[in-house]
Amino acid sequence: MFMKFIKYADNAISHIVLGGTMSSSDSSSGSYARDKTHNEIKEAYHKADMNLISETVNDLIKKICNLNFSDLKEYPMFSFLEIIPSTPTTTENNSTNISRANFKEYNAKKPLDHIDVQLNNLDTKDIENETLKEIEQIISEADSYQEAITILAEQYDNIPLEELNSTVSRYIANATIQGEIDE
């Protein structure tokens, strides 16, 4: 009997404090209307708390100013900045549901300038192939990985060592795979 009274009192207090909404009800299923009402009441409590705190702080500021300054006609005012969420535009809504067909629309490249056009027109394949052949030759003639890296570092001192190391590792992996295929 006593436990029933405690449970009744607890539920009554919850309904008064929380407004009898979703968070204070015992049912496990909810509805959209109840959720919406719950959020509206929560927002109303939030705004009321903000106003109460603002009034209290402004009263405190007024008393402090009266203690420290005489003949003030205006007092500093405290208020909370209320951030109003913006409604997303159509593009922002669609950006979460990007399809591959629309990918170019959202990832459009900037127009090429004169320098980009000239760089794209350069034919560097011959130079790249020649350099790769030289690297392949050095690797094939070297007795060890360290020797190949040392020779390449001396011959291509303008290329960072990490890049050379990556290139040599790639060639060794390719050679190993090719060797396994040939056997």
Secondary structure, DSSP 8 states (H G I E B T S, - for coil): -HHHHHHHHHHHHHHHHH-SSGGG---S---HHHHHHHHHHHHHHHHHHHHHHHHHHHHHHHHHHHHH-SS-SS---------------HHHHHHTT--GGGHHHHS------HHHHHHHH---HHHHHHHHHHHHHHHHH-SSHHHHHHHHHHHTTTS-HHHHHHHHHHHHHHHHHHHHHH-
